[in-house]
Amino acid sequence: KEFSTVPITKTGERLGDGLLLPSRHDSMAVFEGPGRSLRLIRNHEVSSRSAPFPVPGPAAKKYDVLGTGRCMTLAFDPQRKRLVRQFVSIAGTINNCSGGWSRGNTGWFTCEENVSGVNQGYDKPHGYTFFVPAGANSTVNAVPIKALGRFDKEAAVADSRGVIYQTEDDGNTSGFYRFVPDVPGNLA
């Protein structure tokens, strides 16, 4: 196999839309994209509003306008070995640490590893799981999946039946959670 160690993107680099690529790359997953392309959805574990590379994204689609975390989608052409495009998937979250694949690998669950809220200077409470569709072509509305609970989340993944498993990472205590939806695929 041939391997490449050349960075595809670097922190502080200008994206196609002129925005700067934020720091704190974290967990990610690869999905099949249109044609023979690949889509990588990547978390950015940013929480500080004074981050050197602020997290952009359309304000109307952010969960919390003061949230500085987000996910990015990168479209990659493996035949030509090059990045085709990248964009903000969701924004307005904080500490997007890990996540996991959704049922049927239709997208990525991104988890906030931080339960800060209004008392810590944000507009909304944090500590939720969000869904990022693999097929999105632009920023989607960041909507917390409140049925999955609110805690310091590390990861979430769905099994083939749609049952969601989550882990907690708050430093002192950790948990393993199982969520069984009333209707598979419907997390409301």
VMD Tcl script that builds the backbone (N, CA, C; Angstrom):
set m [mol new atoms 564]
animate dup $m
set s [atomselect $m all]
$s set {name element resname resid chain x y z} {
  {N N LYS 1 A 0.837 -1.194 0.000}
  {CA C LYS 1 A 0.000 0.000 0.000}
  {C C LYS 1 A 0.870 1.241 0.000}
  {N N GLU 2 A 0.381 2.265 -0.651}
  {CA C GLU 2 A 1.074 3.551 -0.686}
  {C C GLU 2 A 0.456 4.458 0.365}
  {N N PHE 3 A 1.292 5.088 1.181}
  {CA C PHE 3 A 0.810 5.984 2.213}
  {C C PHE 3 A 1.335 7.389 1.957}
  {N N SER 4 A 0.531 8.360 2.320}
  {CA C SER 4 A 0.934 9.747 2.180}
  {C C SER 4 A 0.928 10.385 3.553}
  {N N THR 5 A 1.972 11.093 3.898}
  {CA C THR 5 A 2.012 11.798 5.174}
  {C C THR 5 A 1.956 13.304 4.970}
  {N N VAL 6 A 1.559 13.724 3.802}
  {CA C VAL 6 A 1.434 15.146 3.503}
  {C C VAL 6 A 0.108 15.638 4.084}
  {N N PRO 7 A 0.117 16.676 4.903}
  {CA C PRO 7 A -1.139 17.176 5.481}
  {C C PRO 7 A -2.117 17.615 4.389}
  {N N ILE 8 A -3.369 17.257 4.570}
  {CA C ILE 8 A -4.418 17.684 3.635}
  {C C ILE 8 A -4.839 19.105 3.992}
  {N N THR 9 A -4.982 19.356 5.282}
  {CA C THR 9 A -5.309 20.701 5.761}
  {C C THR 9 A -4.512 20.951 7.037}
  {N N LYS 10 A -4.248 22.220 7.309}
  {CA C LYS 10 A -3.508 22.593 8.508}
  {C C LYS 10 A -4.271 23.674 9.258}
  {N N THR 11 A -4.139 23.661 10.587}
  {CA C THR 11 A -4.748 24.689 11.418}
  {C C THR 11 A -4.293 26.063 10.940}
  {N N GLY 12 A -5.231 26.996 10.861}
  {CA C GLY 12 A -4.925 28.357 10.435}
  {C C GLY 12 A -4.976 28.554 8.937}
  {N N GLU 13 A -5.128 27.472 8.187}
  {CA C GLU 13 A -5.197 27.561 6.730}
  {C C GLU 13 A -6.538 28.174 6.312}
  {N N ARG 14 A -6.518 28.924 5.232}
  {CA C ARG 14 A -7.764 29.501 4.713}
  {C C ARG 14 A -8.534 28.441 3.938}
  {N N LEU 15 A -9.811 28.327 4.257}
  {CA C LEU 15 A -10.680 27.404 3.548}
  {C C LEU 15 A -11.156 28.066 2.262}
  {N N GLY 16 A -11.822 27.287 1.417}
  {CA C GLY 16 A -12.314 27.800 0.147}
  {C C GLY 16 A -13.244 28.987 0.303}
  {N N ASP 17 A -13.939 29.051 1.449}
  {CA C ASP 17 A -14.855 30.164 1.683}
  {C C ASP 17 A -14.171 31.330 2.394}
  {N N GLY 18 A -12.838 31.254 2.542}
  {CA C GLY 18 A -12.081 32.340 3.142}
  {C C GLY 18 A -11.933 32.256 4.651}
  {N N LEU 19 A -12.611 31.307 5.300}
  {CA C LEU 19 A -12.525 31.171 6.741}
  {C C LEU 19 A -11.265 30.402 7.122}
  {N N LEU 20 A -10.812 30.606 8.354}
  {CA C LEU 20 A -9.628 29.905 8.835}
  {C C LEU 20 A -10.014 28.554 9.418}
  {N N LEU 21 A -9.204 27.529 9.147}
  {CA C LEU 21 A -9.434 26.202 9.701}
  {C C LEU 21 A -9.091 26.225 11.178}
  {N N PRO 22 A -10.035 25.836 12.049}
  {CA C PRO 22 A -9.774 25.884 13.487}
  {C C PRO 22 A -8.818 24.784 13.948}
  {N N SER 23 A -8.401 24.912 15.189}
  {CA C SER 23 A -7.478 23.959 15.785}
  {C C SER 23 A -8.230 22.804 16.440}
  {N N ARG 24 A -7.480 21.997 17.186}
  {CA C ARG 24 A -7.985 20.917 18.034}
  {C C ARG 24 A -8.756 19.857 17.255}
  {N N HIS 25 A -8.164 19.392 16.144}
  {CA C HIS 25 A -8.759 18.273 15.406}
  {C C HIS 25 A -8.925 17.111 16.371}
  {N N ASP 26 A -10.041 16.405 16.272}
  {CA C ASP 26 A -10.254 15.276 17.159}
  {C C ASP 26 A -10.846 14.129 16.357}
  {N N SER 27 A -11.754 13.423 16.937}
  {CA C SER 27 A -12.291 12.207 16.322}
  {C C SER 27 A -12.916 12.468 14.957}
  {N N MET 28 A -12.937 11.426 14.120}
  {CA C MET 28 A -13.458 11.581 12.764}
  {C C MET 28 A -13.883 10.230 12.213}
  {N N ALA 29 A -14.573 10.270 11.082}
  {CA C ALA 29 A -14.999 9.054 10.396}
  {C C ALA 29 A -15.051 9.323 8.897}
  {N N VAL 30 A -14.900 8.258 8.120}
  {CA C VAL 30 A -14.941 8.368 6.661}
  {C C VAL 30 A -16.187 7.668 6.140}
  {N N PHE 31 A -16.842 8.306 5.167}
  {CA C PHE 31 A -18.055 7.786 4.538}
  {C C PHE 31 A -17.879 7.820 3.027}
  {N N GLU 32 A -18.621 6.978 2.332}
  {CA C GLU 32 A -18.621 7.036 0.875}
  {C C GLU 32 A -19.377 8.279 0.440}
  {N N GLY 33 A -18.820 8.994 -0.525}
  {CA C GLY 33 A -19.452 10.198 -1.033}
  {C C GLY 33 A -19.962 9.972 -2.442}
  {N N PRO 34 A -20.423 11.024 -3.092}
  {CA C PRO 34 A -20.907 10.906 -4.463}
  {C C PRO 34 A -19.799 10.431 -5.404}
  {N N GLY 35 A -20.177 9.674 -6.415}
  {CA C GLY 35 A -19.173 9.155 -7.347}
  {C C GLY 35 A -18.266 8.199 -6.604}
  {N N ARG 36 A -17.005 8.371 -6.747}
  {CA C ARG 36 A -16.051 7.522 -6.029}
  {C C ARG 36 A -15.332 8.304 -4.939}
  {N N SER 37 A -15.921 9.421 -4.525}
  {CA C SER 37 A -15.281 10.263 -3.519}
  {C C SER 37 A -15.473 9.693 -2.116}
  {N N LEU 38 A -14.692 10.228 -1.198}
  {CA C LEU 38 A -14.798 9.893 0.211}
  {C C LEU 38 A -15.111 11.168 0.970}
  {N N ARG 39 A -15.871 11.023 2.045}
  {CA C ARG 39 A -16.177 12.169 2.908}
  {C C ARG 39 A -15.672 11.889 4.298}
  {N N LEU 40 A -14.869 12.785 4.804}
  {CA C LEU 40 A -14.383 12.678 6.159}
  {C C LEU 40 A -15.103 13.741 6.983}
  {N N ILE 41 A -15.710 13.317 8.080}
  {CA C ILE 41 A -16.341 14.267 9.006}
  {C C ILE 41 A -15.464 14.291 10.246}
  {N N ARG 42 A -14.995 15.491 10.602}
  {CA C ARG 42 A -14.000 15.648 11.662}
  {C C ARG 42 A -14.494 16.617 12.726}
  {N N ASN 43 A -14.286 16.232 13.986}
  {CA C ASN 43 A -14.600 17.085 15.128}
  {C C ASN 43 A -13.477 18.089 15.374}
  {N N HIS 44 A -13.847 19.215 16.000}
  {CA C HIS 44 A -12.873 20.182 16.516}
  {C C HIS 44 A -13.239 20.413 17.978}
  {N N GLU 45 A -12.346 19.994 18.867}
  {CA C GLU 45 A -12.624 20.046 20.304}
  {C C GLU 45 A -12.258 21.409 20.882}
  {N N VAL 46 A -12.941 22.432 20.413}
  {CA C VAL 46 A -12.674 23.802 20.830}
  {C C VAL 46 A -13.773 24.249 21.789}
  {N N SER 47 A -13.365 24.899 22.886}
  {CA C SER 47 A -14.368 25.430 23.815}
  {C C SER 47 A -14.116 26.885 24.151}
  {N N SER 48 A -12.884 27.322 24.120}
  {CA C SER 48 A -12.546 28.691 24.507}
  {C C SER 48 A -12.991 29.689 23.441}
  {N N ARG 49 A -13.710 30.717 23.893}
  {CA C ARG 49 A -14.134 31.760 22.958}
  {C C ARG 49 A -12.968 32.636 22.533}
  {N N SER 50 A -11.797 32.444 23.201}
  {CA C SER 50 A -10.607 33.203 22.809}
  {C C SER 50 A -9.645 32.311 22.018}
  {N N ALA 51 A -10.168 31.259 21.395}
  {CA C ALA 51 A -9.328 30.348 20.613}
  {C C ALA 51 A -8.607 31.127 19.520}
  {N N PRO 52 A -7.339 30.777 19.227}
  {CA C PRO 52 A -6.591 31.524 18.215}
  {C C PRO 52 A -7.194 31.405 16.814}
  {N N PHE 53 A -7.891 30.310 16.544}
  {CA C PHE 53 A -8.560 30.141 15.257}
  {C C PHE 53 A -10.030 29.914 15.547}
  {N N PRO 54 A -10.814 30.990 15.608}
  {CA C PRO 54 A -12.215 30.860 15.984}
  {C C PRO 54 A -12.975 29.958 15.020}
  {N N VAL 55 A -14.009 29.367 15.541}
  {CA C VAL 55 A -14.784 28.419 14.759}
  {C C VAL 55 A -15.885 29.143 14.008}
  {N N PRO 56 A -15.760 29.185 12.691}
  {CA C PRO 56 A -16.768 29.869 11.893}
  {C C PRO 56 A -17.992 28.992 11.652}
  {N N GLY 57 A -18.911 29.532 10.941}
  {CA C GLY 57 A -20.138 28.831 10.572}
  {C C GLY 57 A -21.269 29.839 10.561}
  {N N PRO 58 A -22.290 29.605 9.745}
  {CA C PRO 58 A -23.413 30.542 9.685}
  {C C PRO 58 A -24.111 30.658 11.038}
  {N N ALA 59 A -24.235 31.852 11.554}
  {CA C ALA 59 A -24.826 32.083 12.879}
  {C C ALA 59 A -26.228 31.486 12.992}
  {N N ALA 60 A -27.026 31.568 11.942}
  {CA C ALA 60 A -28.401 31.062 11.993}
  {C C ALA 60 A -28.464 29.542 12.137}
  {N N LYS 61 A -27.391 28.839 11.816}
  {CA C LYS 61 A -27.387 27.373 11.896}
  {C C LYS 61 A -26.656 26.845 13.123}
  {N N LYS 62 A -26.039 27.756 13.902}
  {CA C LYS 62 A -25.322 27.339 15.102}
  {C C LYS 62 A -26.311 26.955 16.202}
  {N N TYR 63 A -25.912 25.983 17.012}
  {CA C TYR 63 A -26.708 25.638 18.192}
  {C C TYR 63 A -26.645 26.784 19.195}
  {N N ASP 64 A -25.455 27.271 19.477}
  {CA C ASP 64 A -25.224 28.356 20.426}
  {C C ASP 64 A -24.254 29.323 19.738}
  {N N VAL 65 A -24.667 30.560 19.556}
  {CA C VAL 65 A -23.804 31.507 18.838}
  {C C VAL 65 A -22.480 31.743 19.567}
  {N N LEU 66 A -22.417 31.438 20.857}
  {CA C LEU 66 A -21.188 31.598 21.619}
  {C C LEU 66 A -20.347 30.315 21.645}
  {N N GLY 67 A -20.892 29.219 21.128}
  {CA C GLY 67 A -20.159 27.962 21.084}
  {C C GLY 67 A -19.085 28.003 20.006}
  {N N THR 68 A -17.885 27.543 20.339}
  {CA C THR 68 A -16.768 27.645 19.403}
  {C C THR 68 A -16.326 26.298 18.831}
  {N N GLY 69 A -17.029 25.226 19.143}
  {CA C GLY 69 A -16.700 23.917 18.583}
  {C C GLY 69 A -17.495 23.678 17.314}
  {N N ARG 70 A -17.102 22.617 16.602}
  {CA C ARG 70 A -17.830 22.304 15.382}
  {C C ARG 70 A -17.316 21.025 14.770}
  {N N CYS 71 A -17.928 20.654 13.650}
  {CA C CYS 71 A -17.449 19.569 12.793}
  {C C CYS 71 A -17.231 20.150 11.408}
  {N N MET 72 A -16.311 19.519 10.687}
  {CA C MET 72 A -16.050 19.889 9.300}
  {C C MET 72 A -16.234 18.650 8.444}
  {N N THR 73 A -16.671 18.846 7.216}
  {CA C THR 73 A -16.741 17.770 6.239}
  {C C THR 73 A -15.706 18.058 5.161}
  {N N LEU 74 A -14.900 17.051 4.859}
  {CA C LEU 74 A -13.873 17.167 3.826}
  {C C LEU 74 A -14.195 16.146 2.747}
  {N N ALA 75 A -14.294 16.587 1.515}
  {CA C ALA 75 A -14.522 15.688 0.376}
  {C C ALA 75 A -13.171 15.413 -0.271}
  {N N PHE 76 A -12.856 14.139 -0.428}
  {CA C PHE 76 A -11.546 13.730 -0.919}
  {C C PHE 76 A -11.700 12.834 -2.146}
  {N N ASP 77 A -10.913 13.100 -3.161}
  {CA C ASP 77 A -10.892 12.281 -4.373}
  {C C ASP 77 A -9.716 11.312 -4.250}
  {N N PRO 78 A -9.973 10.027 -3.953}
  {CA C PRO 78 A -8.865 9.088 -3.770}
  {C C PRO 78 A -8.133 8.744 -5.073}
  {N N GLN 79 A -8.798 8.915 -6.203}
  {CA C GLN 79 A -8.136 8.630 -7.482}
  {C C GLN 79 A -7.044 9.645 -7.782}
  {N N ARG 80 A -7.385 10.920 -7.564}
  {CA C ARG 80 A -6.412 11.991 -7.821}
  {C C ARG 80 A -5.614 12.361 -6.574}
  {N N LYS 81 A -5.947 11.712 -5.462}
  {CA C LYS 81 A -5.263 11.931 -4.175}
  {C C LYS 81 A -5.243 13.401 -3.796}
  {N N ARG 82 A -6.443 13.999 -3.795}
  {CA C ARG 82 A -6.499 15.424 -3.430}
  {C C ARG 82 A -7.820 15.766 -2.760}
  {N N LEU 83 A -7.754 16.810 -1.969}
  {CA C LEU 83 A -8.937 17.356 -1.319}
  {C C LEU 83 A -9.735 18.128 -2.357}
  {N N VAL 84 A -11.026 17.839 -2.470}
  {CA C VAL 84 A -11.886 18.514 -3.440}
  {C C VAL 84 A -12.511 19.762 -2.827}
  {N N ARG 85 A -13.021 19.624 -1.600}
  {CA C ARG 85 A -13.615 20.773 -0.904}
  {C C ARG 85 A -13.774 20.442 0.556}
  {N N GLN 86 A -13.994 21.469 1.353}
  {CA C GLN 86 A -14.286 21.291 2.768}
  {C C GLN 86 A -15.218 22.403 3.219}
  {N N PHE 87 A -16.043 22.077 4.199}
  {CA C PHE 87 A -16.990 23.065 4.706}
  {C C PHE 87 A -17.348 22.744 6.145}
  {N N VAL 88 A -17.907 23.727 6.834}
  {CA C VAL 88 A -18.392 23.552 8.191}
  {C C VAL 88 A -19.648 22.681 8.115}
  {N N SER 89 A -19.663 21.580 8.873}
  {CA C SER 89 A -20.828 20.683 8.902}
  {C C SER 89 A -21.875 21.196 9.883}
  {N N ILE 90 A -21.446 21.370 11.138}
  {CA C ILE 90 A -22.285 21.988 12.164}
  {C C ILE 90 A -21.392 22.902 12.988}
  {N N ALA 91 A -22.012 23.860 13.666}
  {CA C ALA 91 A -21.247 24.815 14.473}
  {C C ALA 91 A -22.063 25.237 15.687}
  {N N GLY 92 A -21.390 25.929 16.608}
  {CA C GLY 92 A -22.070 26.430 17.804}
  {C C GLY 92 A -22.119 25.413 18.929}
  {N N THR 93 A -21.288 24.386 18.844}
  {CA C THR 93 A -21.182 23.392 19.900}
  {C C THR 93 A -19.895 23.700 20.669}
  {N N ILE 94 A -19.559 22.876 21.663}
  {CA C ILE 94 A -18.280 23.041 22.352}
  {C C ILE 94 A -17.667 21.671 22.630}
  {N N ASN 95 A -16.355 21.641 22.672}
  {CA C ASN 95 A -15.606 20.429 23.006}
  {C C ASN 95 A -16.089 19.187 22.265}
  {N N ASN 96 A -16.199 19.280 20.930}
  {CA C ASN 96 A -16.597 18.114 20.139}
  {C C ASN 96 A -15.462 17.101 20.213}
  {N N CYS 97 A -15.587 16.172 21.142}
  {CA C CYS 97 A -14.489 15.266 21.453}
  {C C CYS 97 A -14.482 14.053 20.538}
  {N N SER 98 A -15.394 13.184 20.734}
  {CA C SER 98 A -15.438 11.979 19.916}
  {C C SER 98 A -16.834 11.864 19.346}
  {N N GLY 99 A -17.200 10.696 18.969}
  {CA C GLY 99 A -18.508 10.480 18.385}
  {C C GLY 99 A -18.612 9.059 17.920}
  {N N GLY 100 A -19.293 8.840 16.813}
  {CA C GLY 100 A -19.423 7.498 16.272}
  {C C GLY 100 A -20.373 7.467 15.093}
  {N N TRP 101 A -20.421 6.308 14.454}
  {CA C TRP 101 A -21.266 6.124 13.275}
  {C C TRP 101 A -22.718 5.958 13.666}
  {N N SER 102 A -23.585 6.439 12.792}
  {CA C SER 102 A -25.023 6.291 12.988}
  {C C SER 102 A -25.488 4.971 12.387}
  {N N ARG 103 A -26.730 4.640 12.628}
  {CA C ARG 103 A -27.330 3.434 12.053}
  {C C ARG 103 A -27.266 3.526 10.529}
  {N N GLY 104 A -26.775 2.503 9.889}
  {CA C GLY 104 A -26.664 2.498 8.435}
  {C C GLY 104 A -25.543 3.379 7.907}
  {N N ASN 105 A -24.690 3.887 8.803}
  {CA C ASN 105 A -23.578 4.769 8.407}
  {C C ASN 105 A -24.032 5.944 7.548}
  {N N THR 106 A -25.174 6.536 7.913}
  {CA C THR 106 A -25.693 7.680 7.172}
  {C C THR 106 A -25.104 9.001 7.652}
  {N N GLY 107 A -24.363 8.948 8.743}
  {CA C GLY 107 A -23.777 10.167 9.274}
  {C C GLY 107 A -23.013 9.901 10.545}
  {N N TRP 108 A -22.613 10.973 11.171}
  {CA C TRP 108 A -21.715 10.971 12.317}
  {C C TRP 108 A -22.407 11.573 13.528}
  {N N PHE 109 A -22.308 10.897 14.663}
  {CA C PHE 109 A -22.731 11.482 15.929}
  {C C PHE 109 A -21.513 12.206 16.499}
  {N N THR 110 A -21.653 13.477 16.812}
  {CA C THR 110 A -20.580 14.213 17.461}
  {C C THR 110 A -21.023 14.533 18.876}
  {N N CYS 111 A -20.119 14.392 19.829}
  {CA C CYS 111 A -20.456 14.518 21.245}
  {C C CYS 111 A -19.716 15.680 21.902}
  {N N GLU 112 A -20.443 16.427 22.716}
  {CA C GLU 112 A -19.844 17.522 23.477}
  {C C GLU 112 A -19.332 16.964 24.816}
  {N N GLU 113 A -18.034 17.101 25.036}
  {CA C GLU 113 A -17.435 16.620 26.278}
  {C C GLU 113 A -17.350 17.773 27.277}
  {N N ASN 114 A -18.492 18.424 27.504}
  {CA C ASN 114 A -18.513 19.587 28.369}
  {C C ASN 114 A -19.974 19.933 28.642}
  {N N VAL 115 A -20.322 20.104 29.917}
  {CA C VAL 115 A -21.705 20.442 30.272}
  {C C VAL 115 A -21.858 21.901 30.696}
  {N N SER 116 A -20.980 22.754 30.226}
  {CA C SER 116 A -21.110 24.181 30.525}
  {C C SER 116 A -22.416 24.710 29.937}
  {N N GLY 117 A -22.831 25.830 30.472}
  {CA C GLY 117 A -24.076 26.425 29.999}
  {C C GLY 117 A -24.109 27.914 30.281}
  {N N VAL 118 A -25.288 28.422 30.566}
  {CA C VAL 118 A -25.507 29.853 30.789}
  {C C VAL 118 A -24.638 30.363 31.934}
  {N N ASN 119 A -24.500 29.581 33.002}
  {CA C ASN 119 A -23.686 30.026 34.149}
  {C C ASN 119 A -22.203 30.145 33.817}
  {N N GLN 120 A -21.772 29.546 32.719}
  {CA C GLN 120 A -20.371 29.625 32.300}
  {C C GLN 120 A -20.194 30.555 31.101}
  {N N GLY 121 A -21.209 31.351 30.783}
  {CA C GLY 121 A -21.078 32.358 29.736}
  {C C GLY 121 A -21.575 31.962 28.357}
  {N N TYR 122 A -22.253 30.829 28.243}
  {CA C TYR 122 A -22.823 30.423 26.955}
  {C C TYR 122 A -24.296 30.804 26.911}
  {N N ASP 123 A -24.871 30.799 25.736}
  {CA C ASP 123 A -26.297 31.108 25.590}
  {C C ASP 123 A -27.190 29.904 25.870}
  {N N LYS 124 A -26.633 28.684 25.742}
  {CA C LYS 124 A -27.427 27.465 25.893}
  {C C LYS 124 A -26.636 26.424 26.671}
  {N N PRO 125 A -27.352 25.432 27.223}
  {CA C PRO 125 A -26.645 24.341 27.906}
  {C C PRO 125 A -25.961 23.428 26.894}
  {N N HIS 126 A -24.831 22.863 27.300}
  {CA C HIS 126 A -24.076 21.954 26.433}
  {C C HIS 126 A -23.962 20.592 27.109}
  {N N GLY 127 A -23.385 19.632 26.394}
  {CA C GLY 127 A -23.267 18.269 26.897}
  {C C GLY 127 A -24.148 17.311 26.118}
  {N N TYR 128 A -24.424 17.651 24.864}
  {CA C TYR 128 A -25.341 16.855 24.038}
  {C C TYR 128 A -24.628 16.129 22.901}
  {N N THR 129 A -25.370 15.244 22.266}
  {CA C THR 129 A -24.946 14.569 21.043}
  {C C THR 129 A -25.680 15.235 19.884}
  {N N PHE 130 A -24.994 15.428 18.762}
  {CA C PHE 130 A -25.563 16.033 17.561}
  {C C PHE 130 A -25.337 15.078 16.395}
  {N N PHE 131 A -26.185 15.156 15.384}
  {CA C PHE 131 A -26.049 14.307 14.196}
  {C C PHE 131 A -25.576 15.146 13.017}
  {N N VAL 132 A -24.550 14.648 12.315}
  {CA C VAL 132 A -24.022 15.297 11.119}
  {C C VAL 132 A -24.257 14.356 9.947}
  {N N PRO 133 A -25.176 14.690 9.017}
  {CA C PRO 133 A -25.431 13.800 7.879}
  {C C PRO 133 A -24.229 13.721 6.939}
  {N N ALA 134 A -23.881 12.506 6.547}
  {CA C ALA 134 A -22.737 12.316 5.648}
  {C C ALA 134 A -23.013 12.906 4.270}
  {N N GLY 135 A -24.270 12.986 3.879}
  {CA C GLY 135 A -24.615 13.482 2.553}
  {C C GLY 135 A -24.834 14.981 2.459}
  {N N ALA 136 A -24.674 15.718 3.561}
  {CA C ALA 136 A -24.883 17.167 3.522}
  {C C ALA 136 A -23.828 17.822 2.641}
  {N N ASN 137 A -24.222 18.876 1.931}
  {CA C ASN 137 A -23.298 19.610 1.062}
  {C C ASN 137 A -22.996 21.011 1.558}
  {N N SER 138 A -23.544 21.344 2.724}
  {CA C SER 138 A -23.279 22.632 3.353}
  {C C SER 138 A -23.625 22.498 4.832}
  {N N THR 139 A -23.424 23.562 5.574}
  {CA C THR 139 A -23.695 23.547 7.005}
  {C C THR 139 A -25.152 23.208 7.271}
  {N N VAL 140 A -25.389 22.294 8.224}
  {CA C VAL 140 A -26.751 21.940 8.628}
  {C C VAL 140 A -27.029 22.561 9.987}
  {N N ASN 141 A -28.303 22.672 10.339}
  {CA C ASN 141 A -28.679 23.173 11.650}
  {C C ASN 141 A -28.143 22.232 12.722}
  {N N ALA 142 A -27.458 22.775 13.713}
  {CA C ALA 142 A -26.941 21.986 14.833}
  {C C ALA 142 A -28.058 21.832 15.855}
  {N N VAL 143 A -28.631 20.638 15.905}
  {CA C VAL 143 A -29.762 20.362 16.786}
  {C C VAL 143 A -29.362 19.274 17.773}
  {N N PRO 144 A -29.393 19.573 19.085}
  {CA C PRO 144 A -29.020 18.544 20.058}
  {C C PRO 144 A -30.064 17.428 20.082}
  {N N ILE 145 A -29.590 16.201 20.236}
  {CA C ILE 145 A -30.508 15.061 20.385}
  {C C ILE 145 A -30.727 14.886 21.879}
  {N N LYS 146 A -31.700 15.614 22.409}
  {CA C LYS 146 A -31.910 15.688 23.854}
  {C C LYS 146 A -32.337 14.365 24.474}
  {N N ALA 147 A -32.966 13.492 23.694}
  {CA C ALA 147 A -33.379 12.187 24.219}
  {C C ALA 147 A -32.178 11.344 24.645}
  {N N LEU 148 A -30.990 11.656 24.129}
  {CA C LEU 148 A -29.782 10.906 24.489}
  {C C LEU 148 A -29.141 11.416 25.775}
  {N N GLY 149 A -29.765 12.401 26.417}
  {CA C GLY 149 A -29.275 12.887 27.696}
  {C C GLY 149 A -28.223 13.976 27.556}
  {N N ARG 150 A -27.889 14.553 28.717}
  {CA C ARG 150 A -26.901 15.627 28.785}
  {C C ARG 150 A -25.870 15.265 29.840}
  {N N PHE 151 A -24.649 15.075 29.408}
  {CA C PHE 151 A -23.538 14.782 30.301}
  {C C PHE 151 A -22.239 14.974 29.529}
  {N N ASP 152 A -21.092 14.826 30.187}
  {CA C ASP 152 A -19.783 14.970 29.534}
  {C C ASP 152 A -19.574 13.782 28.610}
  {N N LYS 153 A -19.929 13.952 27.356}
  {CA C LYS 153 A -19.930 12.831 26.417}
  {C C LYS 153 A -18.575 12.631 25.759}
  {N N GLU 154 A -18.197 11.384 25.637}
  {CA C GLU 154 A -16.980 11.026 24.924}
  {C C GLU 154 A -17.336 10.501 23.538}
  {N N ALA 155 A -18.208 9.505 23.484}
  {CA C ALA 155 A -18.509 8.875 22.202}
  {C C ALA 155 A -19.949 8.382 22.169}
  {N N ALA 156 A -20.454 8.187 20.958}
  {CA C ALA 156 A -21.782 7.609 20.733}
  {C C ALA 156 A -21.718 6.821 19.437}
  {N N VAL 157 A -22.364 5.680 19.417}
  {CA C VAL 157 A -22.392 4.859 18.207}
  {C C VAL 157 A -23.699 4.069 18.187}
  {N N ALA 158 A -24.201 3.808 16.995}
  {CA C ALA 158 A -25.445 3.053 16.844}
  {C C ALA 158 A -25.138 1.652 16.352}
  {N N ASP 159 A -25.911 0.685 16.832}
  {CA C ASP 159 A -25.770 -0.659 16.282}
  {C C ASP 159 A -26.748 -0.815 15.118}
  {N N SER 160 A -26.782 -1.974 14.502}
  {CA C SER 160 A -27.616 -2.190 13.306}
  {C C SER 160 A -29.102 -2.077 13.590}
  {N N ARG 161 A -29.518 -2.186 14.849}
  {CA C ARG 161 A -30.932 -2.053 15.224}
  {C C ARG 161 A -31.316 -0.628 15.571}
  {N N GLY 162 A -30.325 0.268 15.635}
  {CA C GLY 162 A -30.615 1.657 15.976}
  {C C GLY 162 A -30.454 1.970 17.446}
  {N N VAL 163 A -29.978 1.012 18.240}
  {CA C VAL 163 A -29.706 1.258 19.654}
  {C C VAL 163 A -28.423 2.086 19.742}
  {N N ILE 164 A -28.438 3.130 20.573}
  {CA C ILE 164 A -27.298 4.038 20.699}
  {C C ILE 164 A -26.560 3.733 22.001}
  {N N TYR 165 A -25.247 3.619 21.891}
  {CA C TYR 165 A -24.387 3.421 23.052}
  {C C TYR 165 A -23.517 4.659 23.185}
  {N N GLN 166 A -23.407 5.173 24.436}
  {CA C GLN 166 A -22.628 6.378 24.684}
  {C C GLN 166 A -21.697 6.171 25.870}
  {N N THR 167 A -20.578 6.867 25.856}
  {CA C THR 167 A -19.682 6.849 27.000}
  {C C THR 167 A -19.553 8.254 27.560}
  {N N GLU 168 A -19.271 8.306 28.857}
  {CA C GLU 168 A -19.122 9.561 29.582}
  {C C GLU 168 A -17.669 9.710 30.011}
  {N N ASP 169 A -17.164 10.944 29.978}
  {CA C ASP 169 A -15.789 11.202 30.383}
  {C C ASP 169 A -15.738 12.545 31.095}
  {N N ASP 170 A -15.981 12.523 32.404}
  {CA C ASP 170 A -15.919 13.791 33.130}
  {C C ASP 170 A -14.698 13.867 34.042}
  {N N GLY 171 A -13.787 12.921 33.934}
  {CA C GLY 171 A -12.555 12.969 34.705}
  {C C GLY 171 A -12.619 12.213 36.014}
  {N N ASN 172 A -13.723 12.293 36.738}
  {CA C ASN 172 A -13.846 11.617 38.032}
  {C C ASN 172 A -14.662 10.342 37.936}
  {N N THR 173 A -15.784 10.446 37.270}
  {CA C THR 173 A -16.631 9.271 37.085}
  {C C THR 173 A -16.891 9.116 35.596}
  {N N SER 174 A -17.045 7.907 35.199}
  {CA C SER 174 A -17.350 7.648 33.799}
  {C C SER 174 A -18.531 6.697 33.735}
  {N N GLY 175 A -19.260 6.759 32.645}
  {CA C GLY 175 A -20.424 5.896 32.506}
  {C C GLY 175 A -20.528 5.332 31.110}
  {N N PHE 176 A -21.323 4.305 31.010}
  {CA C PHE 176 A -21.633 3.670 29.729}
  {C C PHE 176 A -23.147 3.625 29.652}
  {N N TYR 177 A -23.721 4.217 28.624}
  {CA C TYR 177 A -25.166 4.385 28.522}
  {C C TYR 177 A -25.707 3.703 27.270}
  {N N ARG 178 A -26.921 3.192 27.389}
  {CA C ARG 178 A -27.596 2.539 26.268}
  {C C ARG 178 A -28.952 3.217 26.088}
  {N N PHE 179 A -29.262 3.626 24.857}
  {CA C PHE 179 A -30.536 4.270 24.540}
  {C C PHE 179 A -31.247 3.435 23.485}
  {N N VAL 180 A -32.467 3.001 23.793}
  {CA C VAL 180 A -33.259 2.213 22.854}
  {C C VAL 180 A -34.421 3.094 22.395}
  {N N PRO 181 A -34.389 3.543 21.148}
  {CA C PRO 181 A -35.487 4.405 20.661}
  {C C PRO 181 A -36.783 3.613 20.516}
  {N N ASP 182 A -37.912 4.292 20.719}
  {CA C ASP 182 A -39.220 3.657 20.526}
  {C C ASP 182 A -39.382 3.194 19.088}
  {N N VAL 183 A -38.875 4.007 18.167}
  {CA C VAL 183 A -38.906 3.687 16.734}
  {C C VAL 183 A -37.468 3.718 16.247}
  {N N PRO 184 A -36.932 2.580 15.738}
  {CA C PRO 184 A -35.551 2.592 15.265}
  {C C PRO 184 A -35.320 3.692 14.217}
  {N N GLY 185 A -34.250 4.443 14.411}
  {CA C GLY 185 A -33.933 5.538 13.490}
  {C C GLY 185 A -34.525 6.870 13.899}
  {N N ASN 186 A -35.488 6.873 14.839}
  {CA C ASN 186 A -36.108 8.112 15.305}
  {C C ASN 186 A -35.595 8.378 16.720}
  {N N LEU 187 A -34.695 9.341 16.855}
  {CA C LEU 187 A -34.083 9.614 18.150}
  {C C LEU 187 A -34.805 10.685 18.950}
  {N N ALA 188 A -35.943 11.129 18.467}
  {CA C ALA 188 A -36.718 12.132 19.217}
  {C C ALA 188 A -37.429 11.485 20.386}
}
mol reanalyze $m
mol bondsrecalc $m
mol representation Tube
mol addrep $m
